[in-house]
Amino acid sequence: MTAADAKNSFGSFLDTVQREPVVITKKNRPVGMMLSMQDIETLFGGNEEAVTRALEEAHIDRKLAQAREQVNAGNVILADKKFFDGIREHIRAKYMTK
């Protein structure tokens, strides 16, 4: 689903997410994915406490604000394969082994 379609048909977008994960594209490139809470709980092995802990520890709102400040200041980190491999490993080690 394109970002524009998701924005313009948000109700339909949410309905689709309840049935299957949805990849969001922008300019024909995948830029994100939306999962239902049920899918997320499945990823965490049905451990609702682990899901809650992961979301709380993510501090998403604060991190987004900080990221915008960094981008505006010209301070950016290259998000290459090595960067994302490190994030995946951190998630596996912290949340998937408990």
VMD Tcl script that draws the C-alpha trace (Angstrom):
set ca {
  {0.00 0.00 0.00}
  {1.34 3.42 -0.80}
  {1.72 6.02 1.92}
  {-0.88 8.15 0.12}
  {-3.37 5.25 0.02}
  {-2.80 4.56 3.71}
  {-3.39 8.23 4.52}
  {-6.44 8.66 2.30}
  {-8.09 5.34 3.25}
  {-6.98 4.97 6.84}
  {-10.01 2.94 7.93}
  {-9.46 0.43 5.14}
  {-5.76 0.41 5.95}
  {-6.48 -0.51 9.59}
  {-8.91 -3.23 8.50}
  {-6.26 -4.74 6.21}
  {-3.65 -4.66 9.00}
  {-5.95 -6.80 11.14}
  {-5.82 -9.51 8.46}
  {-2.18 -9.29 7.37}
  {0.96 -7.16 7.75}
  {1.00 -4.19 5.36}
  {4.16 -2.84 3.76}
  {4.01 0.93 3.18}
  {5.74 2.25 0.08}
  {6.75 5.72 -0.98}
  {8.04 6.34 -4.49}
  {7.91 2.56 -5.05}
  {10.27 1.87 -2.13}
  {9.25 0.11 1.09}
  {9.47 2.64 3.93}
  {7.66 0.90 6.75}
  {5.41 -1.90 7.85}
  {2.29 -1.92 9.97}
  {1.51 -4.96 12.09}
  {-1.56 -5.67 14.17}
  {-1.08 -5.96 17.91}
  {-1.91 -9.65 17.53}
  {1.01 -10.03 15.09}
  {3.31 -8.21 17.49}
  {2.24 -10.42 20.38}
  {2.93 -13.46 18.18}
  {6.42 -12.12 17.42}
  {7.04 -11.89 21.15}
  {5.80 -15.42 21.74}
  {2.48 -14.34 23.21}
  {4.26 -12.59 26.06}
  {2.15 -9.45 26.57}
  {4.51 -8.23 29.28}
  {7.46 -8.36 26.85}
  {5.46 -6.39 24.27}
  {4.57 -3.72 26.82}
  {8.16 -3.53 28.05}
  {9.52 -3.23 24.51}
  {7.11 -0.43 23.63}
  {7.81 1.46 26.85}
  {11.56 1.08 26.50}
  {11.43 2.25 22.92}
  {10.42 5.78 24.03}
  {9.23 6.31 20.48}
  {7.87 9.86 20.83}
  {11.02 11.12 22.53}
  {13.27 9.38 20.03}
  {11.37 10.82 17.06}
  {11.70 14.35 18.46}
  {15.42 13.82 19.07}
  {15.90 12.40 15.59}
  {14.20 15.40 14.00}
  {16.48 17.73 15.98}
  {19.55 15.79 14.86}
  {18.50 15.81 11.21}
  {17.78 19.54 11.36}
  {21.24 20.08 12.89}
  {22.85 17.96 10.15}
  {23.96 15.26 12.60}
  {22.95 11.96 11.06}
  {24.01 8.32 11.31}
  {24.25 6.14 8.24}
  {21.52 3.53 8.63}
  {23.20 0.79 6.64}
  {22.98 -3.01 6.90}
  {25.45 -3.10 9.81}
  {23.34 -0.59 11.76}
  {20.12 -2.60 11.31}
  {21.87 -5.90 12.03}
  {22.90 -4.40 15.38}
  {19.33 -3.39 16.16}
  {18.02 -6.84 15.25}
  {20.61 -8.49 17.49}
  {19.73 -6.18 20.38}
  {16.02 -7.01 20.04}
  {16.72 -10.74 19.86}
  {19.02 -10.66 22.89}
  {16.80 -8.47 25.02}
  {13.28 -9.62 24.19}
  {13.30 -12.96 22.40}
  {15.31 -14.95 24.92}
  {13.21 -14.18 28.01}
}
mol new
graphics top color blue
foreach p $ca { graphics top sphere $p radius 0.5 }
foreach p [lrange $ca 0 end-1] q [lrange $ca 1 end] { graphics top cylinder $p $q radius 0.2 }
display resetview
